[in-house]
Amino acid sequence: MDDQLARIDPTTDPSTAAVILRCMPNQVGPCPRCQGLTARCGPNAQVVCP
Ligand SMILES: [Zn+2]
């Protein structure tokens, strides 16, 4: 299963989410639509998850 693009539950630890998102923990933030964690800042920023 490739769950790389799956929504990341907001209770997920930011450092864990950062590994999944391949970004820094301080770039992780909640998606405004679904509250799932996404990379809000940085080179791979996605303000809204896929
Ligand atoms: Zn979302």
mmCIF file of the protein (N, C-alpha, C, O) and its ligand, coordinates in Angstrom:
data_MODEL
# 
_entry.id   MODEL 
# 
loop_
_entity.id 
_entity.type 
_entity.pdbx_number_of_molecules 
1 polymer     1 
2 non-polymer 1 
# 
_entity_poly.entity_id                      1 
_entity_poly.type                           'polypeptide(L)' 
_entity_poly.nstd_linkage                   no 
_entity_poly.nstd_monomer                   no 
_entity_poly.pdbx_seq_one_letter_code       MDDQLARIDPTTDPSTAAVILRCMPNQVGPCPRCQGLTARCGPNAQVVCP 
_entity_poly.pdbx_seq_one_letter_code_can   MDDQLARIDPTTDPSTAAVILRCMPNQVGPCPRCQGLTARCGPNAQVVCP 
_entity_poly.pdbx_strand_id                 A 
# 
loop_
_entity_poly_seq.entity_id 
_entity_poly_seq.num 
_entity_poly_seq.mon_id 
_entity_poly_seq.hetero 
1 1  MET n 
1 2  ASP n 
1 3  ASP n 
1 4  GLN n 
1 5  LEU n 
1 6  ALA n 
1 7  ARG n 
1 8  ILE n 
1 9  ASP n 
1 10 PRO n 
1 11 THR n 
1 12 THR n 
1 13 ASP n 
1 14 PRO n 
1 15 SER n 
1 16 THR n 
1 17 ALA n 
1 18 ALA n 
1 19 VAL n 
1 20 ILE n 
1 21 LEU n 
1 22 ARG n 
1 23 CYS n 
1 24 MET n 
1 25 PRO n 
1 26 ASN n 
1 27 GLN n 
1 28 VAL n 
1 29 GLY n 
1 30 PRO n 
1 31 CYS n 
1 32 PRO n 
1 33 ARG n 
1 34 CYS n 
1 35 GLN n 
1 36 GLY n 
1 37 LEU n 
1 38 THR n 
1 39 ALA n 
1 40 ARG n 
1 41 CYS n 
1 42 GLY n 
1 43 PRO n 
1 44 ASN n 
1 45 ALA n 
1 46 GLN n 
1 47 VAL n 
1 48 VAL n 
1 49 CYS n 
1 50 PRO n 
# 
loop_
_struct_asym.id 
_struct_asym.entity_id 
A 1 
B 2 
# 
loop_
_chem_comp.id 
_chem_comp.type 
_chem_comp.mon_nstd_flag 
ALA 'L-peptide linking' y 
ARG 'L-peptide linking' y 
ASN 'L-peptide linking' y 
ASP 'L-peptide linking' y 
CYS 'L-peptide linking' y 
GLN 'L-peptide linking' y 
GLY 'peptide linking'   y 
ILE 'L-peptide linking' y 
LEU 'L-peptide linking' y 
MET 'L-peptide linking' y 
PRO 'L-peptide linking' y 
SER 'L-peptide linking' y 
THR 'L-peptide linking' y 
VAL 'L-peptide linking' y 
ZN  non-polymer         . 
# 
_pdbx_entity_nonpoly.entity_id   2 
_pdbx_entity_nonpoly.name        ? 
_pdbx_entity_nonpoly.comp_id     ZN 
# 
_pdbx_nonpoly_scheme.asym_id         B 
_pdbx_nonpoly_scheme.entity_id       2 
_pdbx_nonpoly_scheme.mon_id          ZN 
_pdbx_nonpoly_scheme.ndb_seq_num     1 
_pdbx_nonpoly_scheme.pdb_seq_num     101 
_pdbx_nonpoly_scheme.auth_seq_num    101 
_pdbx_nonpoly_scheme.pdb_mon_id      ZN 
_pdbx_nonpoly_scheme.auth_mon_id     ZN 
_pdbx_nonpoly_scheme.pdb_strand_id   A 
_pdbx_nonpoly_scheme.pdb_ins_code    . 
# 
loop_
_atom_site.group_PDB 
_atom_site.id 
_atom_site.type_symbol 
_atom_site.label_atom_id 
_atom_site.label_alt_id 
_atom_site.label_comp_id 
_atom_site.label_asym_id 
_atom_site.label_entity_id 
_atom_site.label_seq_id 
_atom_site.pdbx_PDB_ins_code 
_atom_site.Cartn_x 
_atom_site.Cartn_y 
_atom_site.Cartn_z 
_atom_site.occupancy 
_atom_site.B_iso_or_equiv 
_atom_site.pdbx_formal_charge 
_atom_site.auth_seq_id 
_atom_site.auth_comp_id 
_atom_site.auth_asym_id 
_atom_site.auth_atom_id 
_atom_site.pdbx_PDB_model_num 
ATOM   1   N  N  . MET A 1 1  ? 0.839   -1.203 0.000  1.00 0.00 ? 1   MET A N  1 
ATOM   2   C  CA . MET A 1 1  ? 0.000   0.000  0.000  1.00 0.00 ? 1   MET A CA 1 
ATOM   3   C  C  . MET A 1 1  ? 0.876   1.256  0.000  1.00 0.00 ? 1   MET A C  1 
ATOM   4   O  O  . MET A 1 1  ? 1.752   1.412  0.851  1.00 0.00 ? 1   MET A O  1 
ATOM   5   N  N  . ASP A 1 2  ? 0.639   2.114  -0.927 1.00 0.00 ? 2   ASP A N  1 
ATOM   6   C  CA . ASP A 1 2  ? 1.342   3.394  -0.949 1.00 0.00 ? 2   ASP A CA 1 
ATOM   7   C  C  . ASP A 1 2  ? 0.405   4.437  -0.353 1.00 0.00 ? 2   ASP A C  1 
ATOM   8   O  O  . ASP A 1 2  ? -0.505  4.929  -1.020 1.00 0.00 ? 2   ASP A O  1 
ATOM   9   N  N  . ASP A 1 3  ? 0.643   4.762  0.905  1.00 0.00 ? 3   ASP A N  1 
ATOM   10  C  CA . ASP A 1 3  ? -0.250  5.712  1.575  1.00 0.00 ? 3   ASP A CA 1 
ATOM   11  C  C  . ASP A 1 3  ? 0.365   7.100  1.666  1.00 0.00 ? 3   ASP A C  1 
ATOM   12  O  O  . ASP A 1 3  ? -0.036  7.910  2.502  1.00 0.00 ? 3   ASP A O  1 
ATOM   13  N  N  . GLN A 1 4  ? 1.331   7.368  0.813  1.00 0.00 ? 4   GLN A N  1 
ATOM   14  C  CA . GLN A 1 4  ? 2.040   8.646  0.874  1.00 0.00 ? 4   GLN A CA 1 
ATOM   15  C  C  . GLN A 1 4  ? 1.119   9.857  0.689  1.00 0.00 ? 4   GLN A C  1 
ATOM   16  O  O  . GLN A 1 4  ? 1.356   10.918 1.266  1.00 0.00 ? 4   GLN A O  1 
ATOM   17  N  N  . LEU A 1 5  ? 0.077   9.691  -0.114 1.00 0.00 ? 5   LEU A N  1 
ATOM   18  C  CA . LEU A 1 5  ? -0.812  10.808 -0.381 1.00 0.00 ? 5   LEU A CA 1 
ATOM   19  C  C  . LEU A 1 5  ? -2.063  10.765 0.478  1.00 0.00 ? 5   LEU A C  1 
ATOM   20  O  O  . LEU A 1 5  ? -2.952  11.604 0.334  1.00 0.00 ? 5   LEU A O  1 
ATOM   21  N  N  . ALA A 1 6  ? -2.129  9.786  1.374  1.00 0.00 ? 6   ALA A N  1 
ATOM   22  C  CA . ALA A 1 6  ? -3.300  9.685  2.231  1.00 0.00 ? 6   ALA A CA 1 
ATOM   23  C  C  . ALA A 1 6  ? -3.302  10.825 3.236  1.00 0.00 ? 6   ALA A C  1 
ATOM   24  O  O  . ALA A 1 6  ? -2.256  11.369 3.590  1.00 0.00 ? 6   ALA A O  1 
ATOM   25  N  N  . ARG A 1 7  ? -4.472  11.164 3.676  1.00 0.00 ? 7   ARG A N  1 
ATOM   26  C  CA . ARG A 1 7  ? -4.609  12.179 4.714  1.00 0.00 ? 7   ARG A CA 1 
ATOM   27  C  C  . ARG A 1 7  ? -3.894  11.699 5.978  1.00 0.00 ? 7   ARG A C  1 
ATOM   28  O  O  . ARG A 1 7  ? -3.985  10.531 6.355  1.00 0.00 ? 7   ARG A O  1 
ATOM   29  N  N  . ILE A 1 8  ? -3.185  12.621 6.619  1.00 0.00 ? 8   ILE A N  1 
ATOM   30  C  CA . ILE A 1 8  ? -2.488  12.303 7.863  1.00 0.00 ? 8   ILE A CA 1 
ATOM   31  C  C  . ILE A 1 8  ? -3.324  12.836 9.017  1.00 0.00 ? 8   ILE A C  1 
ATOM   32  O  O  . ILE A 1 8  ? -3.610  14.031 9.095  1.00 0.00 ? 8   ILE A O  1 
ATOM   33  N  N  . ASP A 1 9  ? -3.705  11.951 9.895  1.00 0.00 ? 9   ASP A N  1 
ATOM   34  C  CA . ASP A 1 9  ? -4.566  12.346 11.000 1.00 0.00 ? 9   ASP A CA 1 
ATOM   35  C  C  . ASP A 1 9  ? -3.918  13.444 11.833 1.00 0.00 ? 9   ASP A C  1 
ATOM   36  O  O  . ASP A 1 9  ? -2.720  13.376 12.108 1.00 0.00 ? 9   ASP A O  1 
ATOM   37  N  N  . PRO A 1 10 ? -4.697  14.474 12.250 1.00 0.00 ? 10  PRO A N  1 
ATOM   38  C  CA . PRO A 1 10 ? -4.121  15.591 13.002 1.00 0.00 ? 10  PRO A CA 1 
ATOM   39  C  C  . PRO A 1 10 ? -3.545  15.202 14.349 1.00 0.00 ? 10  PRO A C  1 
ATOM   40  O  O  . PRO A 1 10 ? -2.800  15.983 14.941 1.00 0.00 ? 10  PRO A O  1 
ATOM   41  N  N  . THR A 1 11 ? -3.865  14.025 14.849 1.00 0.00 ? 11  THR A N  1 
ATOM   42  C  CA . THR A 1 11 ? -3.282  13.585 16.114 1.00 0.00 ? 11  THR A CA 1 
ATOM   43  C  C  . THR A 1 11 ? -1.890  12.983 15.908 1.00 0.00 ? 11  THR A C  1 
ATOM   44  O  O  . THR A 1 11 ? -1.193  12.665 16.872 1.00 0.00 ? 11  THR A O  1 
ATOM   45  N  N  . THR A 1 12 ? -1.497  12.832 14.650 1.00 0.00 ? 12  THR A N  1 
ATOM   46  C  CA . THR A 1 12 ? -0.162  12.301 14.360 1.00 0.00 ? 12  THR A CA 1 
ATOM   47  C  C  . THR A 1 12 ? 0.903   13.267 14.864 1.00 0.00 ? 12  THR A C  1 
ATOM   48  O  O  . THR A 1 12 ? 0.768   14.483 14.725 1.00 0.00 ? 12  THR A O  1 
ATOM   49  N  N  . ASP A 1 13 ? 1.941   12.727 15.440 1.00 0.00 ? 13  ASP A N  1 
ATOM   50  C  CA . ASP A 1 13 ? 3.031   13.569 15.923 1.00 0.00 ? 13  ASP A CA 1 
ATOM   51  C  C  . ASP A 1 13 ? 3.654   14.333 14.753 1.00 0.00 ? 13  ASP A C  1 
ATOM   52  O  O  . ASP A 1 13 ? 3.917   13.741 13.707 1.00 0.00 ? 13  ASP A O  1 
ATOM   53  N  N  . PRO A 1 14 ? 3.898   15.657 14.913 1.00 0.00 ? 14  PRO A N  1 
ATOM   54  C  CA . PRO A 1 14 ? 4.453   16.447 13.807 1.00 0.00 ? 14  PRO A CA 1 
ATOM   55  C  C  . PRO A 1 14 ? 5.752   15.882 13.243 1.00 0.00 ? 14  PRO A C  1 
ATOM   56  O  O  . PRO A 1 14 ? 5.987   15.953 12.037 1.00 0.00 ? 14  PRO A O  1 
ATOM   57  N  N  . SER A 1 15 ? 6.588   15.326 14.100 1.00 0.00 ? 15  SER A N  1 
ATOM   58  C  CA . SER A 1 15 ? 7.859   14.783 13.598 1.00 0.00 ? 15  SER A CA 1 
ATOM   59  C  C  . SER A 1 15 ? 7.611   13.550 12.738 1.00 0.00 ? 15  SER A C  1 
ATOM   60  O  O  . SER A 1 15 ? 8.327   13.313 11.765 1.00 0.00 ? 15  SER A O  1 
ATOM   61  N  N  . THR A 1 16 ? 6.596   12.766 13.096 1.00 0.00 ? 16  THR A N  1 
ATOM   62  C  CA . THR A 1 16 ? 6.234   11.606 12.285 1.00 0.00 ? 16  THR A CA 1 
ATOM   63  C  C  . THR A 1 16 ? 5.627   12.066 10.964 1.00 0.00 ? 16  THR A C  1 
ATOM   64  O  O  . THR A 1 16 ? 5.947   11.533 9.902  1.00 0.00 ? 16  THR A O  1 
ATOM   65  N  N  . ALA A 1 17 ? 4.752   13.054 11.043 1.00 0.00 ? 17  ALA A N  1 
ATOM   66  C  CA . ALA A 1 17 ? 4.137   13.585 9.833  1.00 0.00 ? 17  ALA A CA 1 
ATOM   67  C  C  . ALA A 1 17 ? 5.198   14.168 8.908  1.00 0.00 ? 17  ALA A C  1 
ATOM   68  O  O  . ALA A 1 17 ? 5.102   14.042 7.687  1.00 0.00 ? 17  ALA A O  1 
ATOM   69  N  N  . ALA A 1 18 ? 6.201   14.800 9.488  1.00 0.00 ? 18  ALA A N  1 
ATOM   70  C  CA . ALA A 1 18 ? 7.259   15.402 8.686  1.00 0.00 ? 18  ALA A CA 1 
ATOM   71  C  C  . ALA A 1 18 ? 8.018   14.348 7.891  1.00 0.00 ? 18  ALA A C  1 
ATOM   72  O  O  . ALA A 1 18 ? 8.407   14.588 6.748  1.00 0.00 ? 18  ALA A O  1 
ATOM   73  N  N  . VAL A 1 19 ? 8.226   13.186 8.493  1.00 0.00 ? 19  VAL A N  1 
ATOM   74  C  CA . VAL A 1 19 ? 8.899   12.100 7.783  1.00 0.00 ? 19  VAL A CA 1 
ATOM   75  C  C  . VAL A 1 19 ? 8.037   11.636 6.613  1.00 0.00 ? 19  VAL A C  1 
ATOM   76  O  O  . VAL A 1 19 ? 8.536   11.412 5.510  1.00 0.00 ? 19  VAL A O  1 
ATOM   77  N  N  . ILE A 1 20 ? 6.746   11.497 6.866  1.00 0.00 ? 20  ILE A N  1 
ATOM   78  C  CA . ILE A 1 20 ? 5.829   11.057 5.812  1.00 0.00 ? 20  ILE A CA 1 
ATOM   79  C  C  . ILE A 1 20 ? 5.772   12.092 4.687  1.00 0.00 ? 20  ILE A C  1 
ATOM   80  O  O  . ILE A 1 20 ? 5.753   11.747 3.506  1.00 0.00 ? 20  ILE A O  1 
ATOM   81  N  N  . LEU A 1 21 ? 5.746   13.360 5.077  1.00 0.00 ? 21  LEU A N  1 
ATOM   82  C  CA . LEU A 1 21 ? 5.626   14.449 4.112  1.00 0.00 ? 21  LEU A CA 1 
ATOM   83  C  C  . LEU A 1 21 ? 6.972   14.839 3.513  1.00 0.00 ? 21  LEU A C  1 
ATOM   84  O  O  . LEU A 1 21 ? 7.042   15.622 2.566  1.00 0.00 ? 21  LEU A O  1 
ATOM   85  N  N  . ARG A 1 22 ? 8.033   14.284 4.079  1.00 0.00 ? 22  ARG A N  1 
ATOM   86  C  CA . ARG A 1 22 ? 9.396   14.619 3.642  1.00 0.00 ? 22  ARG A CA 1 
ATOM   87  C  C  . ARG A 1 22 ? 9.646   16.121 3.734  1.00 0.00 ? 22  ARG A C  1 
ATOM   88  O  O  . ARG A 1 22 ? 10.088  16.755 2.776  1.00 0.00 ? 22  ARG A O  1 
ATOM   89  N  N  . CYS A 1 23 ? 9.354   16.669 4.902  1.00 0.00 ? 23  CYS A N  1 
ATOM   90  C  CA . CYS A 1 23 ? 9.638   18.068 5.157  1.00 0.00 ? 23  CYS A CA 1 
ATOM   91  C  C  . CYS A 1 23 ? 10.084  18.201 6.615  1.00 0.00 ? 23  CYS A C  1 
ATOM   92  O  O  . CYS A 1 23 ? 10.208  17.208 7.331  1.00 0.00 ? 23  CYS A O  1 
ATOM   93  N  N  . MET A 1 24 ? 10.318  19.424 7.034  1.00 0.00 ? 24  MET A N  1 
ATOM   94  C  CA . MET A 1 24 ? 10.723  19.662 8.407  1.00 0.00 ? 24  MET A CA 1 
ATOM   95  C  C  . MET A 1 24 ? 9.487   19.694 9.310  1.00 0.00 ? 24  MET A C  1 
ATOM   96  O  O  . MET A 1 24 ? 8.409   20.098 8.874  1.00 0.00 ? 24  MET A O  1 
ATOM   97  N  N  . PRO A 1 25 ? 9.647   19.263 10.581 1.00 0.00 ? 25  PRO A N  1 
ATOM   98  C  CA . PRO A 1 25 ? 8.493   19.291 11.502 1.00 0.00 ? 25  PRO A CA 1 
ATOM   99  C  C  . PRO A 1 25 ? 7.855   20.669 11.623 1.00 0.00 ? 25  PRO A C  1 
ATOM   100 O  O  . PRO A 1 25 ? 6.639   20.779 11.780 1.00 0.00 ? 25  PRO A O  1 
ATOM   101 N  N  . ASN A 1 26 ? 8.662   21.714 11.552 1.00 0.00 ? 26  ASN A N  1 
ATOM   102 C  CA . ASN A 1 26 ? 8.093   23.061 11.689 1.00 0.00 ? 26  ASN A CA 1 
ATOM   103 C  C  . ASN A 1 26 ? 7.387   23.526 10.415 1.00 0.00 ? 26  ASN A C  1 
ATOM   104 O  O  . ASN A 1 26 ? 6.852   24.634 10.372 1.00 0.00 ? 26  ASN A O  1 
ATOM   105 N  N  . GLN A 1 27 ? 7.384   22.694 9.391  1.00 0.00 ? 27  GLN A N  1 
ATOM   106 C  CA . GLN A 1 27 ? 6.654   23.021 8.166  1.00 0.00 ? 27  GLN A CA 1 
ATOM   107 C  C  . GLN A 1 27 ? 5.300   22.316 8.128  1.00 0.00 ? 27  GLN A C  1 
ATOM   108 O  O  . GLN A 1 27 ? 4.491   22.544 7.229  1.00 0.00 ? 27  GLN A O  1 
ATOM   109 N  N  . VAL A 1 28 ? 5.075   21.471 9.102  1.00 0.00 ? 28  VAL A N  1 
ATOM   110 C  CA . VAL A 1 28 ? 3.829   20.710 9.134  1.00 0.00 ? 28  VAL A CA 1 
ATOM   111 C  C  . VAL A 1 28 ? 2.709   21.556 9.718  1.00 0.00 ? 28  VAL A C  1 
ATOM   112 O  O  . VAL A 1 28 ? 2.899   22.251 10.716 1.00 0.00 ? 28  VAL A O  1 
ATOM   113 N  N  . GLY A 1 29 ? 1.556   21.494 9.097  1.00 0.00 ? 29  GLY A N  1 
ATOM   114 C  CA . GLY A 1 29 ? 0.406   22.227 9.609  1.00 0.00 ? 29  GLY A CA 1 
ATOM   115 C  C  . GLY A 1 29 ? -0.870  21.570 9.127  1.00 0.00 ? 29  GLY A C  1 
ATOM   116 O  O  . GLY A 1 29 ? -0.835  20.737 8.220  1.00 0.00 ? 29  GLY A O  1 
ATOM   117 N  N  . PRO A 1 30 ? -2.006  21.934 9.724  1.00 0.00 ? 30  PRO A N  1 
ATOM   118 C  CA . PRO A 1 30 ? -3.268  21.303 9.358  1.00 0.00 ? 30  PRO A CA 1 
ATOM   119 C  C  . PRO A 1 30 ? -3.825  21.838 8.041  1.00 0.00 ? 30  PRO A C  1 
ATOM   120 O  O  . PRO A 1 30 ? -3.727  23.029 7.745  1.00 0.00 ? 30  PRO A O  1 
ATOM   121 N  N  . CYS A 1 31 ? -4.400  20.947 7.270  1.00 0.00 ? 31  CYS A N  1 
ATOM   122 C  CA . CYS A 1 31 ? -5.100  21.323 6.051  1.00 0.00 ? 31  CYS A CA 1 
ATOM   123 C  C  . CYS A 1 31 ? -6.361  22.096 6.423  1.00 0.00 ? 31  CYS A C  1 
ATOM   124 O  O  . CYS A 1 31 ? -7.098  21.651 7.304  1.00 0.00 ? 31  CYS A O  1 
ATOM   125 N  N  . PRO A 1 32 ? -6.639  23.238 5.788  1.00 0.00 ? 32  PRO A N  1 
ATOM   126 C  CA . PRO A 1 32 ? -7.833  24.019 6.133  1.00 0.00 ? 32  PRO A CA 1 
ATOM   127 C  C  . PRO A 1 32 ? -9.137  23.318 5.771  1.00 0.00 ? 32  PRO A C  1 
ATOM   128 O  O  . PRO A 1 32 ? -10.192 23.673 6.295  1.00 0.00 ? 32  PRO A O  1 
ATOM   129 N  N  . ARG A 1 33 ? -9.081  22.350 4.901  1.00 0.00 ? 33  ARG A N  1 
ATOM   130 C  CA . ARG A 1 33 ? -10.311 21.655 4.507  1.00 0.00 ? 33  ARG A CA 1 
ATOM   131 C  C  . ARG A 1 33 ? -10.645 20.490 5.433  1.00 0.00 ? 33  ARG A C  1 
ATOM   132 O  O  . ARG A 1 33 ? -11.770 20.370 5.918  1.00 0.00 ? 33  ARG A O  1 
ATOM   133 N  N  . CYS A 1 34 ? -9.638  19.623 5.674  1.00 0.00 ? 34  CYS A N  1 
ATOM   134 C  CA . CYS A 1 34 ? -9.954  18.384 6.388  1.00 0.00 ? 34  CYS A CA 1 
ATOM   135 C  C  . CYS A 1 34 ? -9.207  18.270 7.709  1.00 0.00 ? 34  CYS A C  1 
ATOM   136 O  O  . CYS A 1 34 ? -9.402  17.298 8.438  1.00 0.00 ? 34  CYS A O  1 
ATOM   137 N  N  . GLN A 1 35 ? -8.363  19.234 8.031  1.00 0.00 ? 35  GLN A N  1 
ATOM   138 C  CA . GLN A 1 35 ? -7.576  19.251 9.267  1.00 0.00 ? 35  GLN A CA 1 
ATOM   139 C  C  . GLN A 1 35 ? -6.482  18.183 9.279  1.00 0.00 ? 35  GLN A C  1 
ATOM   140 O  O  . GLN A 1 35 ? -5.750  18.056 10.260 1.00 0.00 ? 35  GLN A O  1 
ATOM   141 N  N  . GLY A 1 36 ? -6.371  17.426 8.205  1.00 0.00 ? 36  GLY A N  1 
ATOM   142 C  CA . GLY A 1 36 ? -5.266  16.475 8.118  1.00 0.00 ? 36  GLY A CA 1 
ATOM   143 C  C  . GLY A 1 36 ? -3.957  17.229 7.997  1.00 0.00 ? 36  GLY A C  1 
ATOM   144 O  O  . GLY A 1 36 ? -3.935  18.353 7.494  1.00 0.00 ? 36  GLY A O  1 
ATOM   145 N  N  . LEU A 1 37 ? -2.876  16.633 8.446  1.00 0.00 ? 37  LEU A N  1 
ATOM   146 C  CA . LEU A 1 37 ? -1.595  17.327 8.408  1.00 0.00 ? 37  LEU A CA 1 
ATOM   147 C  C  . LEU A 1 37 ? -1.034  17.328 6.995  1.00 0.00 ? 37  LEU A C  1 
ATOM   148 O  O  . LEU A 1 37 ? -1.128  16.341 6.265  1.00 0.00 ? 37  LEU A O  1 
ATOM   149 N  N  . THR A 1 38 ? -0.450  18.461 6.628  1.00 0.00 ? 38  THR A N  1 
ATOM   150 C  CA . THR A 1 38 ? 0.178   18.618 5.334  1.00 0.00 ? 38  THR A CA 1 
ATOM   151 C  C  . THR A 1 38 ? 1.389   19.523 5.502  1.00 0.00 ? 38  THR A C  1 
ATOM   152 O  O  . THR A 1 38 ? 1.552   20.156 6.545  1.00 0.00 ? 38  THR A O  1 
ATOM   153 N  N  . ALA A 1 39 ? 2.232   19.588 4.490  1.00 0.00 ? 39  ALA A N  1 
ATOM   154 C  CA . ALA A 1 39 ? 3.401   20.464 4.547  1.00 0.00 ? 39  ALA A CA 1 
ATOM   155 C  C  . ALA A 1 39 ? 2.959   21.866 4.158  1.00 0.00 ? 39  ALA A C  1 
ATOM   156 O  O  . ALA A 1 39 ? 2.757   22.157 2.979  1.00 0.00 ? 39  ALA A O  1 
ATOM   157 N  N  . ARG A 1 40 ? 2.813   22.715 5.134  1.00 0.00 ? 40  ARG A N  1 
ATOM   158 C  CA . ARG A 1 40 ? 2.272   24.054 4.884  1.00 0.00 ? 40  ARG A CA 1 
ATOM   159 C  C  . ARG A 1 40 ? 3.320   25.005 4.324  1.00 0.00 ? 40  ARG A C  1 
ATOM   160 O  O  . ARG A 1 40 ? 2.979   25.975 3.648  1.00 0.00 ? 40  ARG A O  1 
ATOM   161 N  N  . CYS A 1 41 ? 4.579   24.738 4.597  1.00 0.00 ? 41  CYS A N  1 
ATOM   162 C  CA . CYS A 1 41 ? 5.644   25.648 4.187  1.00 0.00 ? 41  CYS A CA 1 
ATOM   163 C  C  . CYS A 1 41 ? 6.762   24.854 3.530  1.00 0.00 ? 41  CYS A C  1 
ATOM   164 O  O  . CYS A 1 41 ? 6.781   23.624 3.578  1.00 0.00 ? 41  CYS A O  1 
ATOM   165 N  N  . GLY A 1 42 ? 7.684   25.568 2.922  1.00 0.00 ? 42  GLY A N  1 
ATOM   166 C  CA . GLY A 1 42 ? 8.857   24.905 2.372  1.00 0.00 ? 42  GLY A CA 1 
ATOM   167 C  C  . GLY A 1 42 ? 8.713   24.583 0.896  1.00 0.00 ? 42  GLY A C  1 
ATOM   168 O  O  . GLY A 1 42 ? 7.695   24.901 0.283  1.00 0.00 ? 42  GLY A O  1 
ATOM   169 N  N  . PRO A 1 43 ? 9.731   23.951 0.324  1.00 0.00 ? 43  PRO A N  1 
ATOM   170 C  CA . PRO A 1 43 ? 9.792   23.709 -1.125 1.00 0.00 ? 43  PRO A CA 1 
ATOM   171 C  C  . PRO A 1 43 ? 8.700   22.791 -1.636 1.00 0.00 ? 43  PRO A C  1 
ATOM   172 O  O  . PRO A 1 43 ? 8.331   22.860 -2.808 1.00 0.00 ? 43  PRO A O  1 
ATOM   173 N  N  . ASN A 1 44 ? 8.171   21.925 -0.767 1.00 0.00 ? 44  ASN A N  1 
ATOM   174 C  CA . ASN A 1 44 ? 7.131   20.988 -1.190 1.00 0.00 ? 44  ASN A CA 1 
ATOM   175 C  C  . ASN A 1 44 ? 5.782   21.388 -0.614 1.00 0.00 ? 44  ASN A C  1 
ATOM   176 O  O  . ASN A 1 44 ? 4.919   20.537 -0.403 1.00 0.00 ? 44  ASN A O  1 
ATOM   177 N  N  . ALA A 1 45 ? 5.596   22.682 -0.360 1.00 0.00 ? 45  ALA A N  1 
ATOM   178 C  CA . ALA A 1 45 ? 4.403   23.139 0.334  1.00 0.00 ? 45  ALA A CA 1 
ATOM   179 C  C  . ALA A 1 45 ? 3.130   22.760 -0.402 1.00 0.00 ? 45  ALA A C  1 
ATOM   180 O  O  . ALA A 1 45 ? 3.009   22.915 -1.618 1.00 0.00 ? 45  ALA A O  1 
ATOM   181 N  N  . GLN A 1 46 ? 2.195   22.263 0.373  1.00 0.00 ? 46  GLN A N  1 
ATOM   182 C  CA . GLN A 1 46 ? 0.854   21.962 -0.126 1.00 0.00 ? 46  GLN A CA 1 
ATOM   183 C  C  . GLN A 1 46 ? -0.091  22.441 0.958  1.00 0.00 ? 46  GLN A C  1 
ATOM   184 O  O  . GLN A 1 46 ? -0.300  21.753 1.957  1.00 0.00 ? 46  GLN A O  1 
ATOM   185 N  N  . VAL A 1 47 ? -0.660  23.616 0.762  1.00 0.00 ? 47  VAL A N  1 
ATOM   186 C  CA . VAL A 1 47 ? -1.516  24.192 1.807  1.00 0.00 ? 47  VAL A CA 1 
ATOM   187 C  C  . VAL A 1 47 ? -2.737  23.320 2.022  1.00 0.00 ? 47  VAL A C  1 
ATOM   188 O  O  . VAL A 1 47 ? -3.179  23.131 3.155  1.00 0.00 ? 47  VAL A O  1 
ATOM   189 N  N  . VAL A 1 48 ? -3.288  22.785 0.932  1.00 0.00 ? 48  VAL A N  1 
ATOM   190 C  CA . VAL A 1 48 ? -4.416  21.874 1.008  1.00 0.00 ? 48  VAL A CA 1 
ATOM   191 C  C  . VAL A 1 48 ? -3.939  20.512 0.542  1.00 0.00 ? 48  VAL A C  1 
ATOM   192 O  O  . VAL A 1 48 ? -3.266  20.389 -0.482 1.00 0.00 ? 48  VAL A O  1 
ATOM   193 N  N  . CYS A 1 49 ? -4.297  19.487 1.312  1.00 0.00 ? 49  CYS A N  1 
ATOM   194 C  CA . CYS A 1 49 ? -3.825  18.155 0.953  1.00 0.00 ? 49  CYS A CA 1 
ATOM   195 C  C  . CYS A 1 49 ? -4.493  17.682 -0.341 1.00 0.00 ? 49  CYS A C  1 
ATOM   196 O  O  . CYS A 1 49 ? -5.542  18.202 -0.723 1.00 0.00 ? 49  CYS A O  1 
ATOM   197 N  N  . PRO A 1 50 ? -3.898  16.709 -1.009 1.00 0.00 ? 50  PRO A N  1 
ATOM   198 C  CA . PRO A 1 50 ? -4.406  16.265 -2.321 1.00 0.00 ? 50  PRO A CA 1 
ATOM   199 C  C  . PRO A 1 50 ? -5.857  15.786 -2.293 1.00 0.00 ? 50  PRO A C  1 
ATOM   200 O  O  . PRO A 1 50 ? -6.397  15.390 -3.325 1.00 0.00 ? 50  PRO A O  1 
HETATM 201 ZN ZN . ZN  B 2 .  ? -7.148  18.153 3.529  1.00 0.00 2 101 ZN  A ZN 1 
# 
